[in-house]
Every structure is written in C-alpha cells, then in structure tokens.
C-alpha cells in the first residue's frame, strides 16, 4: 500500500449522538471512494467499521472503528488519504469516543435532521474544544419523515452560536430529498438515491435561487470578516471568487471561527462526494497544527516539550487504543506524532521502560489489516503483539524521549457484583478480565475486601452487559451479574470507658490479660487511631501491640452489623498482667473484649457512602429529575443549563443509586446520562439503619472471636 506524506493526510473523528447515522455515513463515504465493492448497511451488519459481533447484534457502535479512503478532490490528480475514526454515540460508550479523538485533527459532528442537537452532541463538541480541533456538522437523515433543515439549523444556532454556518442547502425535503446546493461554488448537486454517491452538477433550481443567493452572501460575509484582504476584496467586488472563498473558509475553519454545516442521507448515499471534497479541501492536515505538545516526564511532570509534526523530527508514536483479539493477541492503534515509523523497527516504550518491535505495521480498514512499509508523521496505523504497550503509552527514538498526555476519562458511574457460575469460570476470570481491561480504560475490576465480592465498574448497565457478553463469547467465562452490596461503615457518636479481661486457667500455664481503654469519636475520614497512654508498666511494652491488634481486628469485624468500625480513637491507659500467665494471645483477646464493651457505651451508628452525582439530560426533564433525586434522599447542589441541555449536580447515598441507570433511561427516553464518584461517608438515618442491621448479622460472636484468636 502507498505511503502518504503528512500534508496529504486527513484524520477525521466522526462523532455525534447515538443513532444519528455515523457508521452508515462512513460506510457511504468508503463506498463512494471505491474502497468497498458494495454499500454496507448497519441494518444488515455489513459496514466496515462496526465489525465486532456485539456491535452487529446490537446495531450500535461500541468501539471506535478505524477505516481510510483515498480521494482526489476536484481539479487534483493526486489522491489524499482520509482516516475515519467512527466513534460510539451512546453515553454508555462515550469514553471511547473521548479517548480516540486524541488521534483526530478535525471532527465531523453528525446531527439527526429530525431531533437536532441532543445531549451527546454537546458532549462531543466539548471534547473537540478540549482537544482544540476544528469541527463541522453533517445534518444526516435528511430523507426521513419530519426531517427539517430549518429546525436543525435553529437548534445548532441556539446551542453553538453564529459561527455555525451552512455551506449547503437541501434540494427537496423528506422523501423528496435528492441533493444539495453548494453555497461555495453555487451549483446544484443532484444524486441518484442508492447510487454511487457521485453528484451530477447543474443549475440551481429557480424556486431555490433567491434563498441560495442570500445564504451565499451570508457565507461570503462571515468568511471575509476574519481576513482583512478578503474583506477589502469583498467591499470592492461585492463577492469573492470561488478559490478565494475556499481559502478563506479553510482558514476560518482551522481557526475555529466558523463551523460549516453539510447535508446527507447516508442510507441512500446522497451528499457523499461533496462531504469527501469538503474534508479534502477544507479540513486540516496534521501538520497544520505545527507542533504536538508533550512532557519530559510521565504524568504531566517536568517541563513541556513541543515536537514538530514533521517527518524531519525524531520518530514518536502515541497509542490511543488497544484491542484484545483472541486470535491476533493485543492490537495497538497508534498515531505517528513525528518522524517516520518504518516496518520492523524496534522502539523503546518510554512509559514501561521496555523495547518493542513493530514487526508488521498496518493501515486498518475496519478489521482488515493492510501491511504498509512505513507511516509518515500524522498518519494512523496499528500493530499486533507488542509485549508491554498499553493505551496512552508513548514510544519513539531513544535519544529524544517525550510523553504525550493521555485522554482524561471520567471514573465509572455504575458497579455490579459478578459471580462466576462454576469453579472453572472462577479460575479463568482473572486472565480474561485482564485482557478486557487492556482495551477498555473506562472499566474497573476489583474485589471488595469487606464484602469479598468481585466488582466490575463501568459507564452504564449496557457497558457492563457488553463486557459480560464478551467474556462469555471470547473467553468462555460465564458470569452472573448482581447489584453490589453497599459498603456501609460503623462508627461511634459518644465516648466510652471500658475494660477487657481475659482470664482462663487450664492445666499448666493459664491465660491472663486486662486492659482498660477509652473510646472517642473522630471526624469523618480520620480512620482508626490507637494511642498508648499506659504509665508505670501496668502493661509491659511488648504486649501493647497485641492489645492494638485485638482491638483493630475486632473493629474490622464490626459491632452492629459486621461492617468495619471507623473514625474513632482508642486510648489504652491501664491494665494488669501476670508474670507467668500473660501472653500476646491473652492481651489480643483482652483488647478485643475491651473494644466490644466500649462500643456498647459509645452510641454506635451506621455510616453510608454518599456519592457526587452529575446528571446530563435535555432541559425539559430538569424538574422531574431534580424531584426524583430529592426523593432518593439526594441533596441538589446546583444545576446549569446549556443550550437545550441541563447538568444537575447532587449528593446522593450510594444505596439509592444502585438502580438509577435504568430509571434515568426510562425517565428521559434514553437521552439522559450520569456520572458518579465517591464523595464522603455520612450517618444513615435511624429507621434505615435498623433495617440494614436486621439484614446483616454480625460476622462473629464472642466465642468465634476467641476461637479465631486462639
């Protein structure tokens, strides 16, 4: 396969809300460019970028797919290489979109012509803003019933402002949509539905001429605004020649001053070649940005380094995605940030301090890997079987280390307990989960030391279900999903003074140990504090650690309901010992007994975890969502309206959030999403505490404790 120079590469993230037709659009663009023999359809499971069996079954994008097209814009014989990053649009999988956009140099935000701007539309706009990349809009599904160019444009204007400017107008509407008016060249481009995606250029229809003239003048005026030379030409001539208008539009888009709007019917392949021409002529090559910024040390430490995006620089490669393939092993997707990456080269991984051999580098067409001898700065590729390399690692020339910053991925918002169905599943789960974790940075796997449950955390219930399905199909691990147990804690509200006495006489040496302790509450988050305040040798120094161990062990097992006791201070101030019968074991048991006696006096109480919750949804649901959170004992801390969406912030007990994902989906018709992270522990109301205590028997009786100690 041919190698493309940096200036002939375009890296475009195809982003937007779920069901706006991103994957179908990429399929149409690839077919129009002659990269596929037939027009793949999402409904048939035949698209290039949705090739995973879970994606085909669910008809949604779960992982960012990579594909490329070779395309010569009008008037040029040399083809460009356009890399498409087809990203997920559902909130559950949106973290993969954010992580993959690191590799893009521009974003095409796909809009539903019926629904207009939706929740994820705003999220992906924010991601593009964070990465400082130009963006344009494609209003898709223009052929659908109730599709409205005017309504979609109003929605875009309202949310994103006057920089959103159409560069096309529709010819026909709903089922009669058959083409577009190009407001740059002032031509009518008509298409054969379900054809090859190539337009037939002609005169603008008379009924559209006046509207097109006004829209063209508005476009010329806003393009000229930011360029003194173009503004002067506009004043002198009253318009701009096509080439000058294209140049001005290109500069304005790259300066993030204008966000053009194009039109499409991806399913019927209308508008495809004009979108390809727009990408080739208007969107930037990787080297337009001039430099890529990194750091001298990992984790954003040390001074910032700017590396020119050029083949003349030392080679550096950033891995933005990893896939765990059961047959090919680990596949690393990367962007060549600088230099030239040659096949069969060995590069150091700066993050892992290891050497990696790029044995066969590939350009990816969905799941098909096409071997390539080298990739220039700015290009995207993939390589299999790197030993240690994971997502967000940087590799490159050993003489010129640089660390590129990783994407910031939010913490998981939902957790499930998972239970292996058989002993064989339990044996296999570790290796299988490890491979899944490599390809999904938004996933967390742990074992709760208190409840002993395996916990799987992700972005939503569907996310977890997809992971469980992959574990079953790829690695033959069968799991049962259950809501996790809430990790309550116990604490004290008052003070106590207690004695623990362990005296046991058997044949030979007996056991004897007495300790006196004071318990007092500490602020939330303080943990357990042990203070040795013994004077005069009432307990010899060598046995005091045993008292502490007995006390801490007993606190870990809990008093009210078997949950760890936290946020208290235990002061050991007196005791008794026997020269012959005292021992470590005797004082450990005495410490445990003193703790239990003290807890009876110290007004024990249950603590529950409180989560910081942020809910994102269309503004129309704002009142219902706030009321719903308040009904779940939530405290609303604020809300922020942006465009047609609202962001509600609240503090809500974890026990009230276990089923929230499904209820939010139901309340917002699937248009809402939320994030959640731990905030603090607070007292559980008494009537609820009684129910929790009744449902959880203490883990150990006093006799069990003695047996465990012995």
PETATA-V930017 format. One record per residue. N is the residue number from 0. RES is the residue in one small letter. PHI is phi in degrees with one decimal (none if undefined). PSI is psi in whole degrees, -180 to 180 (* if undefined). Layout:
N,RES,PHI,PSI
N,RES,PHI,PSI
This chain:
0,x,none,149
1,x,-69.8,145
2,x,-93.2,136
3,x,-107.4,138
4,x,-72.3,160
5,x,-56.0,-42
6,x,-69.2,-15
7,x,-102.4,20
8,x,-115.5,140
9,x,-128.6,127
10,x,-111.2,111
11,x,-120.6,122
12,x,-83.4,123
13,x,-95.5,107
14,x,-128.2,165
15,x,151.7,177
16,x,-65.8,158
17,x,-60.4,145
18,x,69.5,19
19,x,-88.8,-6
20,x,95.0,30
21,x,-64.5,-49
22,x,-65.1,-40
23,x,-64.8,-38
24,x,-64.2,-46
25,x,-60.5,-41
26,x,-60.4,-42
27,x,-66.4,-42
28,x,-65.4,-40
29,x,-65.2,-41
30,x,-65.6,-44
31,x,-61.8,-35
32,x,-80.9,-1
33,x,77.8,19
34,x,-85.4,-18
35,x,-129.4,146
36,x,-73.9,-22
37,x,-140.8,162
38,x,-80.9,101
39,x,-68.1,146
40,x,-122.7,138
41,x,-61.3,-41
42,x,-62.0,-26
43,x,-98.1,-5
44,x,70.7,27
45,x,-113.6,16
46,x,-79.0,158
47,x,-73.1,-40
48,x,-91.8,-16
49,x,-104.3,85
50,x,-111.3,-14
51,x,-66.8,143
52,x,-64.1,-31
53,x,-68.9,-38
54,x,-65.9,-43
55,x,-65.6,-41
56,x,-67.9,-41
57,x,-91.3,-12
58,x,58.9,38
59,x,-138.7,158
60,x,-85.3,128
61,x,-107.1,-41
62,x,-116.9,148
63,x,-62.7,126
64,x,-99.2,144
65,x,-113.7,131
66,x,-148.5,165
67,x,-139.4,155
68,x,-130.6,144
69,x,-101.8,127
70,x,-148.0,132
71,x,-102.9,118
72,x,-68.8,166
73,x,-54.7,135
74,x,81.6,2
75,x,-120.7,140
76,x,-91.8,-30
77,x,-77.7,132
78,x,-84.5,152
79,x,-102.8,161
80,x,-106.8,121
81,x,-109.1,115
82,x,-91.7,124
83,x,-102.9,129
84,x,-105.5,100
85,x,-86.5,107
86,x,-102.7,158
87,x,-66.5,151
88,x,-118.6,-8
89,x,-84.8,142
90,x,-53.1,-36
91,x,-58.6,-34
92,x,-112.0,13
93,x,-67.8,-21
94,x,-62.4,-33
95,x,-67.0,-34
96,x,-62.0,-48
97,x,-62.4,-43
98,x,-65.0,-37
99,x,-78.9,-27
100,x,-64.3,-15
101,x,-55.2,-33
102,x,-86.0,-8
103,x,-90.0,152
104,x,-109.3,-4
105,x,-162.8,161
106,x,-127.6,135
107,x,-101.9,113
108,x,-94.6,117
109,x,-90.8,131
110,x,-116.8,141
111,x,-80.4,124
112,x,-65.3,-18
113,x,-89.8,-47
114,x,-89.1,-25
115,x,72.3,-150
116,x,-68.7,133
117,x,-123.9,-179
118,x,-58.0,-50
119,x,-71.1,-24
120,x,-54.9,-46
121,x,-69.2,-37
122,x,-62.4,-47
123,x,-70.6,-30
124,x,-59.5,-45
125,x,-62.6,-40
126,x,-62.1,-45
127,x,-63.3,-37
128,x,-65.0,-44
129,x,-60.4,-41
130,x,-85.9,-3
131,x,58.5,48
132,x,-114.6,148
133,x,-63.7,156
134,x,-145.3,153
135,x,-137.6,165
136,x,-113.4,145
137,x,-121.5,116
138,x,-85.2,111
139,x,-102.3,173
140,x,60.0,36
141,x,-64.6,-15
142,x,-92.1,-1
143,x,-82.2,158
144,x,-62.0,136
145,x,72.9,5
146,x,-64.4,137
147,x,-143.0,115
148,x,-62.2,-43
149,x,-62.9,-45
150,x,-67.5,-40
151,x,-64.1,-41
152,x,-65.5,-40
153,x,-58.8,-43
154,x,-61.9,-44
155,x,-65.5,-44
156,x,-59.4,-44
157,x,-62.4,-41
158,x,-87.6,-40
159,x,-112.3,-4
160,x,89.1,-175
161,x,-73.1,-10
162,x,-69.9,-15
163,x,-81.0,113
164,x,-132.6,129
165,x,-69.9,139
166,x,-110.1,3
167,x,-143.5,152
168,x,-121.5,151
169,x,-79.0,148
170,x,-107.7,112
171,x,84.0,166
172,x,-141.5,160
173,x,47.4,-128
174,x,-64.3,-19
175,x,-87.3,4
176,x,-66.9,120
177,x,-133.1,1
178,x,173.5,-170
179,x,-136.5,155
180,x,-98.4,120
181,x,-80.1,112
182,x,-79.1,-6
183,x,-85.9,-52
184,x,-90.4,-11
185,x,54.5,53
186,x,-124.0,154
187,x,-93.4,128
188,x,-112.7,110
189,x,-108.9,151
190,x,-128.7,155
191,x,-90.4,117
192,x,-55.0,138
193,x,61.6,25
194,x,-94.2,-152
195,x,-87.3,4
196,x,79.7,6
197,x,-98.1,133
198,x,-86.0,155
199,x,-104.8,117
200,x,-84.7,142
201,x,-162.5,-169
202,x,-72.7,148
203,x,-68.3,131
204,x,-56.8,143
205,x,-56.2,-38
206,x,-69.5,-16
207,x,-104.4,-6
208,x,-60.9,-45
209,x,-66.3,-45
210,x,-62.6,-41
211,x,-65.4,-40
212,x,-61.4,-46
213,x,-62.7,-44
214,x,-65.7,-38
215,x,-62.7,-45
216,x,-63.7,-39
217,x,-64.0,-42
218,x,-62.6,-47
219,x,-58.5,-43
220,x,-65.1,-45
221,x,-72.4,-31
222,x,-68.0,-43
223,x,-69.3,-25
224,x,-52.8,-38
225,x,-94.1,7
226,x,-137.6,114
227,x,-59.2,-42
228,x,-65.3,-43
229,x,-67.1,-37
230,x,-63.3,-40
231,x,-65.3,-42
232,x,-63.7,-39
233,x,-63.1,-44
234,x,-64.1,-40
235,x,-71.7,-44
236,x,-100.3,-20
237,x,84.0,-5
238,x,-158.6,-173
239,x,-131.0,140
240,x,-61.5,155
241,x,-54.6,-46
242,x,-64.2,-40
243,x,-67.3,-38
244,x,-65.0,-42
245,x,-62.6,-44
246,x,-62.9,-45
247,x,-63.7,-40
248,x,-64.6,-43
249,x,-59.2,-46
250,x,-64.5,-41
251,x,-67.7,-39
252,x,-66.2,-44
253,x,-68.2,-25
254,x,-86.2,3
255,x,58.0,34
256,x,-97.7,-31
257,x,-125.7,141
258,x,-124.9,93
259,x,-65.9,155
260,x,-120.4,125
261,x,-115.1,170
262,x,-127.4,151
263,x,-158.9,152
264,x,-122.8,93
265,x,-63.7,-36
266,x,-65.7,-36
267,x,-104.5,10
268,x,58.9,46
269,x,-106.6,126
270,x,94.8,0
271,x,-65.4,-47
272,x,-67.6,-32
273,x,-70.7,-31
274,x,-68.2,-42
275,x,-61.2,-44
276,x,-63.5,-40
277,x,-61.2,-47
278,x,-59.0,-47
279,x,-66.8,-40
280,x,-91.7,-30
281,x,-108.9,-41
282,x,-75.3,151
283,x,-81.4,152
284,x,-76.0,162
285,x,-56.6,-34
286,x,-79.5,-4
287,x,-64.0,-31
288,x,-71.9,-15
289,x,75.4,-59
290,x,-132.5,155
291,x,-112.0,134
292,x,-97.7,136
293,x,-140.7,-163
294,x,-132.8,159
295,x,-74.6,-22
296,x,-130.7,159
297,x,-67.8,171
298,x,58.1,35
299,x,58.7,27
300,x,-95.7,160
301,x,78.6,177
302,x,-73.4,156
303,x,-78.0,141
304,x,-116.8,136
305,x,-104.2,122
306,x,-110.7,125
307,x,-63.2,136
308,x,-83.0,83
309,x,-153.6,152
310,x,-71.0,-17
311,x,-77.1,-11
312,x,-86.9,163
313,x,-59.9,148
314,x,-70.0,138
315,x,-146.1,141
316,x,-132.2,133
317,x,-114.5,126
318,x,-89.3,113
319,x,-100.8,-10
320,x,-159.4,146
321,x,-129.3,137
322,x,-119.8,137
323,x,-99.6,102
324,x,-94.6,128
325,x,-61.8,-22
326,x,-102.7,-48
327,x,-85.1,-9
328,x,82.1,-152
329,x,-76.0,125
330,x,-110.4,122
331,x,-102.4,122
332,x,-94.2,132
333,x,-140.9,164
334,x,-118.3,132
335,x,-79.0,108
336,x,-80.5,-31
337,x,-158.6,161
338,x,74.6,-161
339,x,-126.0,126
340,x,-94.3,117
341,x,-99.8,152
342,x,-63.4,144
343,x,69.2,22
344,x,-89.2,151
345,x,-108.4,126
346,x,-125.3,146
347,x,-75.7,140
348,x,-89.7,112
349,x,-64.2,-37
350,x,-71.4,-34
351,x,-102.8,-6
352,x,56.3,46
353,x,-138.7,167
354,x,-101.1,137
355,x,-127.4,136
356,x,-101.4,122
357,x,-87.1,80
358,x,-69.7,-44
359,x,-137.5,106
360,x,-89.8,146
361,x,-131.8,151
362,x,-95.8,132
363,x,-98.6,132
364,x,-117.2,83
365,x,68.1,-122
366,x,-92.1,-4
367,x,-87.0,125
368,x,-100.3,123
369,x,-108.0,118
370,x,-68.8,144
371,x,-140.8,140
372,x,-70.1,-32
373,x,-161.8,159
374,x,-128.0,133
375,x,-85.7,166
376,x,-49.9,133
377,x,96.1,-16
378,x,-83.9,160
379,x,-110.6,143
380,x,-154.0,-173
381,x,-148.2,155
382,x,-146.3,144
383,x,-100.8,155
384,x,65.8,35
385,x,-72.3,138
386,x,-70.6,-53
387,x,-112.6,-13
388,x,-71.8,135
389,x,-127.5,174
390,x,-54.5,140
391,x,79.0,8
392,x,-85.6,150
393,x,-114.5,134
394,x,-124.0,159
395,x,170.4,-164
396,x,-61.7,129
397,x,-65.3,-22
398,x,-85.7,-8
399,x,-139.9,67
400,x,-67.3,146
401,x,-154.0,146
402,x,-118.2,114
403,x,-83.6,141
404,x,-69.9,139
405,x,-77.4,163
406,x,-68.9,142
407,x,-88.5,111
408,x,-102.3,130
409,x,-61.7,156
410,x,-67.1,154
411,x,-58.2,151
412,x,-108.1,-11
413,x,-141.6,144
414,x,-129.6,137
415,x,-122.8,149
416,x,-84.8,137
417,x,-118.0,141
418,x,-127.6,116
419,x,-60.4,140
420,x,-75.9,-32
421,x,-133.5,171
422,x,-63.6,-36
423,x,-63.9,-39
424,x,-63.4,-40
425,x,-63.5,-38
426,x,-67.9,-34
427,x,-88.4,-16
428,x,-62.3,-37
429,x,-59.6,-52
430,x,-65.1,-44
431,x,-64.6,-47
432,x,-62.7,-39
433,x,-58.5,-41
434,x,-68.0,-39
435,x,-65.3,-40
436,x,-62.5,-33
437,x,-60.6,-35
438,x,-96.1,-4
439,x,-135.4,91
440,x,-66.0,-13
441,x,-86.0,1
442,x,-102.7,146
443,x,-131.4,142
444,x,-132.7,132
445,x,-155.7,173
446,x,-122.9,125
447,x,-73.1,118
448,x,-64.8,-23
449,x,-84.2,-50
450,x,-92.3,-10
451,x,65.1,17
452,x,-89.5,147
453,x,-77.0,129
454,x,-117.2,132
455,x,-119.2,119
456,x,-114.3,140
457,x,-152.8,-166
458,x,-86.0,-10
459,x,175.7,170
460,x,-60.9,-41
461,x,-63.1,-37
462,x,-57.3,-50
463,x,-64.6,-41
464,x,-62.7,-39
465,x,-64.4,-42
466,x,-62.5,-44
467,x,-63.3,-39
468,x,-65.0,-41
469,x,-63.7,-43
470,x,-59.4,-37
471,x,-72.0,-46
472,x,-78.0,-42
473,x,-81.5,-43
474,x,-118.0,4
475,x,56.6,40
476,x,-107.5,119
477,x,-96.4,127
478,x,-128.9,151
479,x,-108.0,134
480,x,-95.2,134
481,x,-138.2,151
482,x,-61.2,141
483,x,-73.1,155
484,x,-73.6,143
485,x,-76.7,127
486,x,-80.5,78
487,x,-66.4,163
488,x,-130.6,162
489,x,-115.0,155
490,x,-153.6,-175
491,x,-122.4,150
492,x,-103.3,-22
493,x,-125.4,-174
494,x,-100.5,164
495,x,-152.6,155
496,x,-134.3,118
497,x,-140.1,158
498,x,-119.4,140
499,x,-117.1,124
500,x,-127.9,121
501,x,-119.4,116
502,x,-137.6,123
503,x,-145.8,126
504,x,-113.5,122
505,x,-128.3,-179
506,x,-60.2,137
507,x,79.9,-145
508,x,-64.3,141
509,x,-94.0,-169
510,x,-127.0,131
511,x,-147.3,130
512,x,-164.5,133
513,x,-129.5,133
514,x,-138.5,147
515,x,-119.8,131
516,x,-130.9,156
517,x,-114.2,137
518,x,-111.8,139
519,x,-146.3,145
520,x,-71.4,152
521,x,-122.0,164
522,x,-62.0,159
523,x,-56.7,137
524,x,87.1,0
525,x,-79.6,-20
526,x,81.7,-146
527,x,-117.3,129
528,x,-120.1,129
529,x,-112.4,129
530,x,-120.2,126
531,x,-89.8,108
532,x,-123.3,31
533,x,-83.0,131
534,x,-116.5,154
535,x,69.9,18
536,x,72.1,25
537,x,-57.3,-36
538,x,-128.8,124
539,x,-58.1,147
540,x,-55.4,-36
541,x,-70.5,-14
542,x,-102.3,-8
543,x,-63.9,-41
544,x,-57.8,-30
545,x,-68.9,-40
546,x,-59.7,-46
547,x,-61.0,-42
548,x,-64.8,-43
549,x,-62.1,-41
550,x,-66.3,-47
551,x,-65.6,-40
552,x,-61.5,-42
553,x,-67.1,-39
554,x,-63.9,-37
555,x,-65.2,-34
556,x,-81.6,-12
557,x,83.4,170
558,x,-125.1,-49
559,x,-79.1,-49
560,x,-142.4,18
561,x,84.1,12
562,x,-98.2,150
563,x,-57.8,140
564,x,-90.8,129
565,x,-132.9,171
566,x,59.3,52
567,x,-144.5,160
568,x,-114.0,132
569,x,-111.1,122
570,x,-110.7,114
571,x,-86.2,115
572,x,-121.6,-12
573,x,-162.1,170
574,x,173.1,-176
575,x,-139.8,154
576,x,-142.9,168
577,x,-125.3,134
578,x,-57.0,-34
579,x,-101.3,-45
580,x,-88.6,-15
581,x,-75.2,149
582,x,-158.2,171
583,x,-56.6,-44
584,x,-63.6,-42
585,x,-61.8,-43
586,x,-75.8,-27
587,x,-65.1,-44
588,x,-67.6,-40
589,x,-61.7,-41
590,x,-61.5,-41
591,x,-66.0,-43
592,x,-66.1,-39
593,x,-63.7,-40
594,x,-62.2,-47
595,x,-61.9,-42
596,x,-64.9,-41
597,x,-65.1,-38
598,x,-63.0,-32
599,x,-62.2,-32
600,x,-90.4,-23
601,x,-91.5,19
602,x,52.3,67
603,x,-66.1,152
604,x,-148.2,160
605,x,-94.6,143
606,x,-111.3,145
607,x,-122.8,149
608,x,-73.7,132
609,x,-106.9,133
610,x,-107.1,145
611,x,-87.6,118
612,x,-115.7,135
613,x,-123.3,125
614,x,-110.3,132
615,x,-116.3,127
616,x,-161.2,164
617,x,-58.4,146
618,x,-58.9,-28
619,x,-62.1,-21
620,x,-95.3,2
621,x,-54.0,-53
622,x,-60.6,-46
623,x,-61.7,-42
624,x,-67.0,-41
625,x,-64.1,-44
626,x,-62.0,-40
627,x,-64.6,-44
628,x,-65.5,-41
629,x,-62.3,-38
630,x,-67.7,-15
631,x,-100.8,28
632,x,65.1,23
633,x,-84.0,150
634,x,-111.4,114
635,x,-71.7,125
636,x,-104.2,-5
637,x,159.3,162
638,x,-145.8,149
639,x,-134.5,125
640,x,-96.6,134
641,x,-139.4,113
642,x,63.0,-123
643,x,-98.6,7
644,x,-115.9,160
645,x,-129.3,145
646,x,-118.9,112
647,x,-102.9,130
648,x,-111.1,137
649,x,-154.0,160
650,x,-109.9,119
651,x,-133.3,138
652,x,-61.0,141
653,x,-58.5,-38
654,x,-60.5,-24
655,x,-88.6,-6
656,x,-106.5,-1
657,x,-64.3,-32
658,x,-111.3,16
659,x,-67.9,-35
660,x,-56.4,-48
661,x,-67.7,-38
662,x,-68.6,-38
663,x,-64.2,-43
664,x,-58.4,-44
665,x,-66.7,-43
666,x,-68.7,-31
667,x,-111.1,12
668,x,54.8,39
669,x,80.2,6
670,x,-96.8,-5
671,x,-101.6,156
672,x,-145.0,166
673,x,-150.6,159
674,x,-125.5,155
675,x,-149.0,135
676,x,-143.8,155
677,x,-63.4,137
678,x,-111.1,-62
679,x,-167.1,174
680,x,-100.7,146
681,x,-144.6,164
682,x,-64.8,137
683,x,-83.9,129
684,x,-52.9,146
685,x,-56.5,-44
686,x,-66.0,-34
687,x,-75.5,-36
688,x,-60.3,-39
689,x,-60.1,-41
690,x,-64.9,-42
691,x,-64.4,-43
692,x,-63.4,-41
693,x,-64.6,-32
694,x,-83.7,-16
695,x,-123.2,106
696,x,-72.2,146
697,x,-55.3,144
698,x,-67.2,-29
699,x,-144.8,139
700,x,-84.9,173
701,x,-63.1,-38
702,x,-64.6,-40
703,x,-59.3,-41
704,x,-60.5,-46
705,x,-62.0,-42
706,x,-63.6,-43
707,x,-63.7,-40
708,x,-67.1,-39
709,x,-73.3,*
